[in-house]
Amino acid sequence: MTRILIIEDEEPMAEAIKYSLEKDGLEAEVATDGGAGWRLFEEGGYDLVILDLMLPVIDGLEICRRVRQAGDTPVLILTAKDTELDRVLGLEMGADDYVTKPFSMRELVARVKAILRRASRTLQEFDRDVLEAGDVSIDPERHEVVVRGAVVDLPPVEYRLLELFLKKSGKLLARDYLISAGWRGEFYGQNKNLDVHIRRLREKVEEDPARPRRIVTVRGLGYRYEPCA
C-alpha cells in the first residue's frame, strides 16, 4: 500500500489530512514536529512526504533538503505563507508541489495523486529501459546484469543496489537511502551489513576491487557510482 508521511505541527489539520488520504485508500502517518518527522522518514518506506514549511525543532525547508539528499521521495509542501519567494525557495529545495493554506482537502488529495502518478510513470520508464553506465548494464525485463560483456549473477540485495546506482549514476546516495531501497524497508541488521554488500558488489563490477573507481565511498555520507571511471 502507498505510504505517506505527514509532517504538520497543527495536529487537527494533520489528522484531517490523514483522514482524507485514508478515506481515499492511502496509508498515512503523522509527525507534529520536524525532529519526529525526520526520524520517521529515516525508517524508510514512504512514497511521499507532505511537509509543513513552519515546523518546530527542524523547519520544513531543512527537512525538504534532507529528503532530497537521501533520494527521490516526492515532497508536497504546505505553508501559510503566500509569497513568490517562499514558493521559489520551496521548489528550489526540491519540492514537487506547493499548496498554500487554507486549502480544500479535495484539492490536496488530487495534488497527492498527481504526484504519485508522475512518480509511478517514472519508475515504469526505468523498469522498461536497459540501464547503462560505462561498461555495466542491467536489463530489468530479463533481470540480467552484464559487466564488460559478461553476464553476472547477483543476489537480490546486490541487484537492487546496482540498479539504484545505475539509475542515479553520478549522484551521491545516502547510506539510509541505500539501506531502505536495498532491503525494501525491511532491514533490521547493523549498518555495517550495507558495507559488506557493497564490498561484494565491487568484487563483481570493479576491475580492481581493492581500488574501487566505480562505486566510490563518500566518507560519512554514502556512496556514488562513477559511470566513466
C-alpha positions in Angstrom: 0.0 0.0 0.0 1.1 3.6 -0.7 2.5 5.2 2.5 2.5 8.9 3.1 4.3 10.8 5.8 2.5 14.0 7.1 4.8 16.4 9.0 2.5 19.2 10.3 2.6 20.9 13.7 -1.2 21.8 13.7 -2.5 18.5 15.0 -6.2 19.0 13.9 -5.1 19.8 10.4 -2.6 16.8 10.3 -5.4 14.4 11.5 -7.8 15.9 8.9 -5.3 15.3 6.1 -4.6 11.8 7.4 -8.4 11.0 7.4 -8.9 12.4 3.9 -6.0 10.3 2.5 -7.0 7.1 4.2 -10.6 7.6 3.0 -9.1 7.5 -0.5 -7.3 4.3 0.2 -3.8 5.6 1.1 -1.9 4.9 4.3 -0.7 7.9 6.3 1.3 8.6 9.4 1.6 11.9 11.3 4.5 13.7 13.0 3.9 17.1 14.7 7.4 18.5 14.6 10.4 18.3 12.3 12.6 16.2 14.5 10.0 13.5 14.9 9.1 13.7 11.2 12.7 13.2 10.1 13.2 10.2 12.4 10.1 8.6 10.9 11.4 9.3 7.4 14.7 7.7 8.2 12.9 4.5 9.0 12.1 4.3 5.3 9.2 3.0 3.2 7.4 6.3 2.4 6.1 7.1 -1.1 5.5 10.8 -0.5 6.1 13.4 2.2 3.5 16.1 3.0 5.5 18.8 4.7 4.6 22.0 6.6 7.0 24.8 6.0 6.9 26.3 9.5 7.8 23.5 12.0 9.3 23.3 15.4 12.7 21.6 16.1 13.7 21.3 12.3 12.0 23.6 9.8 10.3 22.4 6.7 12.9 23.6 4.2 15.7 21.8 6.1 13.6 18.6 6.1 13.0 19.0 2.4 16.7 19.4 1.8 17.5 16.3 3.7 14.8 14.2 2.0 16.2 15.3 -1.4 19.7 14.4 -0.3 18.5 11.0 0.8 16.9 10.1 -2.5 13.9 10.9 -4.8 10.9 10.6 -2.5 8.4 13.2 -3.7 7.6 16.2 -1.4 4.5 18.3 -1.2 5.0 21.5 0.8 2.2 23.1 2.9 2.5 26.6 4.1 0.6 29.6 5.5 3.0 31.9 3.6 1.8 33.1 0.2 4.8 35.0 -1.3 6.6 34.1 -4.5 9.9 34.0 -2.6 8.6 31.2 -0.3 7.3 29.3 -3.3 10.6 29.6 -5.2 12.6 28.6 -2.1 10.4 25.5 -1.6 10.7 24.3 -5.2 14.4 25.1 -5.3 15.0 22.9 -2.3 13.4 20.0 -4.3 9.7 20.1 -3.5 7.5 18.5 -6.2 4.5 20.8 -5.5 3.4 23.6 -3.2 0.0 24.3 -1.5 -0.9 27.4 0.4 -3.2 27.4 3.4 -6.1 27.4 3.6 -6.8 24.7 1.0 -9.6 22.2 0.4 -8.9 18.6 1.2 -10.2 17.6 -2.2 -7.5 19.7 -3.8 -4.8 18.3 -1.6 -5.8 14.7 -2.3 -5.9 15.5 -6.0 -2.3 17.0 -5.9 -1.1 14.0 -3.9 -2.5 11.6 -6.5 -1.0 13.6 -9.4 2.5 13.5 -7.8 2.2 9.7 -7.2 1.1 9.1 -10.8 4.1 11.1 -12.1 6.5 9.1 -9.8 4.9 5.8 -10.9 5.3 6.7 -14.6 9.0 7.5 -14.0 9.6 4.1 -12.3 7.8 2.3 -15.1 10.0 4.0 -17.6 13.1 3.0 -15.6 11.8 -0.6 -15.5 11.2 -0.8 -19.3 14.6 0.6 -20.3 18.0 -1.1 -20.2 20.1 0.8 -17.7 23.7 1.5 -18.7 26.6 3.3 -17.1 30.1 2.8 -18.6 30.7 -1.0 -19.2 27.9 -2.1 -16.8 24.3 -2.6 -17.8 21.1 -4.0 -16.4 18.1 -5.3 -18.4 15.2 -5.1 -15.9 12.8 -7.1 -18.0 15.3 -10.0 -18.2 16.7 -9.3 -14.8 20.1 -9.6 -16.4 23.4 -7.8 -15.4 26.2 -7.5 -17.9 29.7 -6.3 -16.8 32.3 -5.8 -19.5 30.4 -8.1 -21.9 29.9 -11.0 -19.5 26.6 -11.9 -17.7 27.0 -11.7 -13.9 24.7 -13.3 -11.4 23.8 -11.1 -8.4 21.7 -11.9 -5.3 18.6 -9.8 -4.8 20.1 -7.1 -2.5 23.1 -6.6 -4.7 21.0 -6.4 -7.8 18.7 -3.7 -6.2 21.7 -1.7 -5.1 23.4 -1.9 -8.5 20.1 -1.0 -10.2 19.8 2.1 -8.0 23.4 3.1 -8.6 22.8 3.0 -12.4 19.6 4.9 -12.2 21.3 7.6 -10.1 24.7 7.4 -11.8 27.0 10.2 -10.7 24.8 11.2 -7.7 25.6 10.8 -4.0 23.3 8.2 -2.4 23.0 8.4 1.3 23.5 5.2 3.4 20.0 5.3 4.8 18.5 5.6 1.3 20.5 2.7 0.0 19.5 0.5 3.0 15.8 1.4 2.6 15.9 0.7 -1.2 18.2 -2.4 -1.0 16.2 -4.1 1.8 12.8 -2.5 0.8 12.2 -1.0 4.2 12.7 -4.4 6.0 16.3 -4.1 7.1 16.9 -4.9 10.7 20.6 -5.6 10.7 23.5 -3.4 11.5 24.6 -0.5 9.3 27.8 -2.5 8.5 25.8 -5.0 6.5 25.5 -2.4 3.8 29.3 -2.2 3.6 29.5 -6.0 3.2 27.1 -6.0 0.3 28.9 -3.0 -1.3 32.2 -4.9 -1.0 30.7 -8.0 -2.7 29.2 -5.9 -5.4 32.6 -4.2 -6.0 34.2 -7.6 -6.5 31.8 -8.2 -9.4 31.8 -4.8 -11.2 35.2 -3.3 -10.4 38.4 -4.2 -12.3 40.4 -3.8 -9.1 38.0 -4.1 -6.1 40.8 -3.1 -3.7 40.9 0.3 -5.5 37.3 0.9 -6.5 36.8 3.6 -9.2 33.1 2.9 -10.0 31.4 2.5 -6.6 33.1 5.3 -4.7 32.8 5.9 -0.9 31.8 9.4 0.2 33.1 9.3 3.7 30.4 9.8 6.4 27.6 10.2 3.8 27.2 7.2 1.5 28.3 6.1 -2.0 28.4 7.4 -5.5 28.5 5.4 -8.8 31.0 6.9 -11.3 30.0 5.8 -14.9 33.2 6.8 -16.6 35.8 5.7 -14.1 
